[in-house]
Structure formats: structure tokens, C-alpha cells
Amino acid sequence: MTKGGIYHYFDSKENLYYQVLKDFFTPNGIPKWLENIDLNIKDLIWKGFESLKEKKKYIQDLVGSDTDDAILHYYTFLYEATRKYPEFQRAIDESDKLKIGVLTAAFKQAQERGEIRQDLDPEVLSFELDALLQQLSYLNFVNPGIKQNQNMFKRLFDNYWLRLKV
């Protein structure tokens, strides 16, 4: 396609950029690992930890780099897009809210089934797990302990689970 062809469909380079962002930030539901909250909670949480490898590959593919700098490019992209167009930050916030809601329901079910401690707040657990997985997604690129120890996610999961189980 030629430059003229592009401008036939888009008013400007800025409009093209906005349309690409609009497509990227279109909510696409919850993460795949959360699609079956009827699993026992231990298996569901482990799926979240396992998804970190897929997330790394997704980020690398998105930015077109298999180096650890991919995370820098990804976060720079998110930062610039959401600062220039606040509606995309709101889309991220709505997606996070949906994810937290699904996780909260899963933790409540787990409490009802006696899988985790009753004294834990399901909503706080949901926020905590989401924050942990997001941070681990970043560390998966930059932390030598994670990059050099293929078993680190399993160790982190096991330690996390110790705090929840009855």
C-alpha cells in the first residue's frame, strides 16, 4: 500500500496512529488463564503464573524484539499512548476492574469450597495476585534470578500458595 493509499482511508498520520491504538486498546475480555474459574483455586492461580511465559512472548512479538529491551519498548508505548489519549488508560482500568471482579468471584468460590482461608478478603487477594503477576511479568525480562532459574515461578507460586491454603 502506498502512502497515498493510506491517506485515502485516514485523514492524517495522527488519525492512523489513533485508529491503531483504538484497535489495540479495544477490550478483549479477561486473560485466558481466568476463563474457567470453576477450577480449584490452586490450579487457577498456577495457570496465572504459567501465563507469564506466554505474556513475555506476546510482548516480544508485539514490539518485534526478542531481547529484554522489549519490556522497555512495551511500557514506553503504553505510557505514551495513555498520556496522549486518556481514554485508553480508562480502557486499561476497565479491563483491570473486570479481571479483579472475576478473580474475586473465584476466591469467594474457593472460600465456599473450603480451599482457602476464610479470614482473607477475596477482593484484596485479587488485587494482590494481579499486582504480583504484573510485577513478575516485568521481572521476567530484567531479573537474572528469574531468567536463570526456570523453576523460580514454581517456587514463587508454592510460597504464595502457603499463605492461602487451609
Number of C-alpha atoms within 10 A of each C-alpha: 5 7 8 9 9 13 13 10 10 15 10 12 12 10 13 15 12 16 13 11 17 16 9 11 19 12 13 8 12 14 11 10 16 18 12 11 19 13 14 15 23 16 13 20 23 16 14 18 21 16 16 18 13 12 15 19 13 12 18 20 12 13 15 11 14 14 9 16 13 20 22 14 17 14 13 12 13 16 13 11 19 18 11 11 14 12 14 20 17 13 16 17 12 13 19 16 13 14 19 22 16 19 25 20 17 24 28 20 19 22 21 12 11 12 17 22 16 16 8 14 13 23 18 14 16 20 17 13 18 17 12 13 17 14 11 18 20 17 16 20 18 15 12 10 12 15 13 9 10 10 11 13 18 13 12 12 16 13 11 14 16 10 11 17 15 11
